[in-house]
Amino acid sequence: MCETRMLAHKGHTHIGHCMQCKTVFLWHGNVLLNFTPDDFIHFSKALNRGKFSECALPFPDNQERVIVHTPCYDISFTFTRAEWEVMVATVQEALLMQEVYTLV
């Protein structure tokens, strides 16, 4: 794994990136995803495609969850409203911090 600079952290979500190879690392619980810079932007757009109330589905645990696909076709996240709000905020913060580090 690269030497990672943390961009954002909220709850169980940590987002960092490698300054050399530009890989973005997203840790959420026990899942680690690696994104290219473009894939991370696409993931951010996927999070912001709709409102939770418009996209949520009932799951077997009797909670409504949103499904968010990742660049890996076989892996998707499911988020409750609170989890989704944290993920959206963390990804937005990470994107802003990427811009800050690019300017520095």
N, C-alpha and C positions, 0 to 999 in steps of 0.2 A: 504494500500500500504506500502511496505517496506521503510526503510530509504535508499534512493538511492544516489549513488555516480555517478556523471556525468562522462561519458567516452569520449563523443564527441558531438559537436554541430556545425552544418552548416545550414544556411538558416532556413527552417521550420522543420528541423530534429534534434532531441535531442535523444541521446542514453545514458542510465545509467544502473547501475546494483546494486543489493543488495549483499553486501559482505557475509551476513549470508545464505540466501537461494539460491544465485547464479542466480536468475531470471534476465534476461536482458529485459529492458523496452525500446521500440522504440516509440517515439512520432513523428508523422509526420502530420502537420496540426492539424486536429481535430480527428486523429486516434491514439489510444494507443494500441500497441501490446505487449504481454508478451511472452518471449521466454525462453525455457530452454537453457542452454549453448550449447547443441548439436543442437537444432533447430536454434539457432542464427548462428552457423557455416553453417548449411544447407542453411539458407537464404542468407548468404554471398556468398556461392557457386552458388546459383541460380542467384544472381546479376552478377556474373562473367562468366556465361555459354557462352555468345556470345557477339559480338559487337552490339552496338545500331543499326547500319545500317543493320545488318543481321536479327535482331529480331523485328524491328519496324513495326507497322501496322497503316494504316490511321484510325483516329477516327472521329466521327461526328462533332467535333469542327475544322475539317480541319488541325489537327496537327498529326504528326506521334508520336506514343507512344509505349513504351515497356510495356508488361504485366509481372508483377513479382508476382508469387504466394506466399502466406504466409503459415505457418503451419496449419492455419485454412482453410479448403478446400473452404469455401464459401467467403473468403476475398482475394482479389488480389489488388495490387497496379498497377496503370498505371502512367508512367513517360514520360515526354517529354525528349529530349536529355539533356537539362540543368538540369532538376530535377534528372534524372538518374545518371548523373555524380556527382552531390552533394551527392546523396544517397550512391553511391559506395564509394566515398571518406570518408564519415562519418562512414560507417560500417567498412572500413579498419582501420580507426583511432581508432575506438572503440575496435576492436579486438587487436590492438597493446597495447592500454591502459590496457585492461584486463590482458595481459601478464605482463605488468609493475607492476600492482597491485598484481599479483600473486607472483612476485619475491620479492616484498617489504615486 
